Amino acid sequence: MRVLVTGGAGFVGSHLVEGLLAAGHDVAALDNFATGRRENLPSGAHLYQVDIRDADAVTAVLGDWRPEVVYHLAAQSAVRVSIERPDFDADVNVVGALRLLAACLATGVRRMVYTSTGGALYGEPMALPADELCPVFPLAPYGLSKHTFERYLDMATTGELERVILRPANIYGPRQDPHGEAGVVAIFAERMLRGEPVRIFGSGDQQRDFVYVGDVVEAALLASSSHLTGAYNIGTGRLTSVNELFSALAVATGYDRAPQYTPAIPGEVFRISLDASKAERELGWAPVTPLDGGLGLTVEAFRNAME
Ligand SMILES: NC(=O)c1ccc[n+]([C@@H]2O[C@H](COP(=O)([O-])OP(=O)(O)OC[C@H]3O[C@@H](n4cnc5c(N)ncnc54)[C@H](O)[C@@H]3O)[C@@H](O)[C@H]2O)c1
């Protein structure tokens, strides 16, 4: 297949590009390097340095590459930025995505696989793990903008474009940007390896569903090889507190300092885990990487990158 990955120079996008190349596909990445990095991109992938908000440029890319499948991952992906600059967040995550969608419809793309969010979509559900029928109640503009494009995607695709929406939990793994706003695993791992102080926002009792990036890539590959449509949670269903994560990473990195506790961040979800049984039933997907194994791979990659 010829495929295009928007956000292909980012954390998750670059792993997806790698997975697609390994599966023998012709892969192009589209990225404006807002947070992504050129060195993340594996050789073998074609690169278009373009902003998804630039309608003419995006249409030109699609006309030139003619992908069968577009994986849309380019995003303003930081919860805190979305709170400080909701207009910018919506500009990229809604308006930019709509321009990409218009270009996909105009150039006859067969399928779009949109990476939404599961971790920032359902707010604080009454019952966990949350399935796809759980009411959508984002606590920050980021979750709202990601969900808004899901709704546009539902409305705009009348037969021509197949589309599937992935709603991943908290993704972690090698190449996650520890300097960004998101990615507690990357931030802790890098600071611990450097022997620097590690801050925990709030009590550390907040719980998340951490899913390994390789498992998310597998879900994206399965999503493009079927003709299914709809939204799929991608998570492990397991809750891990930030304090537990700190302890596990301290063991993996040999860190012996205590964390520094600082005030909680407004807009952050306190407890979320995802029920991915729909993805298991319909896509044949299940997470295979246990948290300690995934953390080990992540720490090893960070250690190698720092040498
Ligand atoms: N990391 C997670 O825990 C997580 C969880 C759920 C969903 N997601 C979603 O997965 C996707 C990838 O997230 P990530 O963690 O890899 O983030 P990331 O910031 O590493 O990747 C986003 C990529 O999009 C690019 N980009 C941003 N604005 C752009 C624009 N206007 N035009 C073109 N490219 C642009 C960035 O340069 C970057 O390469 C995002 O859509 C995010 O919402 C991430």
The ligand as an ORCA input file, in Angstrom:
! r2SCAN-3c Opt
* xyz 0 1
  N       1.265     10.271     23.463
  C       0.108      9.883     23.977
  O       0.029      9.451     25.137
  C      -1.157      9.938     23.149
  C      -2.310      9.363     23.652
  C      -3.485      9.382     22.900
  C      -3.481      9.960     21.659
  N      -2.344     10.545     21.173
  C      -2.406     11.147     19.852
  O      -1.410     10.532     19.057
  C      -0.896     11.462     18.120
  C       0.613     11.533     18.207
  O       0.958     11.986     19.511
  P       2.476     12.036     19.999
  O       2.481     11.729     21.431
  O       3.322     11.261     19.063
  O       2.767     13.587     19.866
  P       3.944     14.342     19.097
  O       3.816     15.772     19.503
  O       5.241     13.649     19.307
  O       3.528     14.155     17.591
  C       2.712     15.066     16.895
  C       3.375     15.333     15.561
  O       2.527     16.216     14.815
  C       3.337     17.230     14.238
  N       2.501     18.418     14.045
  C       1.985     19.218     15.015
  N       1.286     20.221     14.460
  C       1.348     20.044     13.110
  C       0.837     20.754     11.995
  N       0.105     21.860     12.175
  N       1.105     20.296     10.760
  C       1.860     19.177     10.572
  N       2.379     18.468     11.589
  C       2.124     18.897     12.847
  C       4.446     17.455     15.239
  O       5.576     18.094     14.691
  C       4.725     16.035     15.692
  O       5.671     15.412     14.864
  C      -1.586     12.780     18.393
  O      -2.669     12.903     17.513
  C      -2.077     12.632     19.805
  O      -3.236     13.430     20.036
  C      -1.176     10.538     21.880
*
